[in-house]
Amino acid sequence: MLAQAVDYDRTSAEGKLLAGIMDMLGHMAEAIEVEFVSADTGGVDMFLYDCPGCGAVIEINEETIERERHIICPKCNDPIIIATHGA
C-alpha cells in the first residue's frame, strides 16, 4: 500500500479515512491499465485500455481521450471511463 511509507495513526478517524482512500486508489490503479502504443499513427498518440468488464484491449487515440469522458467497449458494450479526461 502506498501509504505504508507514511507514518500516521491508523486507528484515528483521519487515519482510517486515509487508509481507505489509499486502498481504493490502489484498486483503481490495478483496474485501469493503460499502455502507450508507440507506432506510426500519423503523429497521433495511441493508447491501449483494458475493458474492466470483459478484458478486451481497446486502442484509443489521443484525440478521443481529450474529447470524450468515456467510450463503449466494442466487445461487451460496457462503458469505459477515460481516467485522464480533464487532466
C-alpha angles and dihedrals in degrees: 000000000000094000093057089088090058120080109227137139105265091192096059122091090248092047092051090049092049092047091050093049092048091048091051092048090051092053091047091051090052093047097048108060113177123179126188113232115214106205141126099273099152094270095309116120115231128206133193119225124190112223107235090209102054106000095243115155111234125194113219127182123227093248092058091048091053094045106039134059092203142359131211119245107242091213105048102010092234117144115250115205112223102226097198095059110129094007 
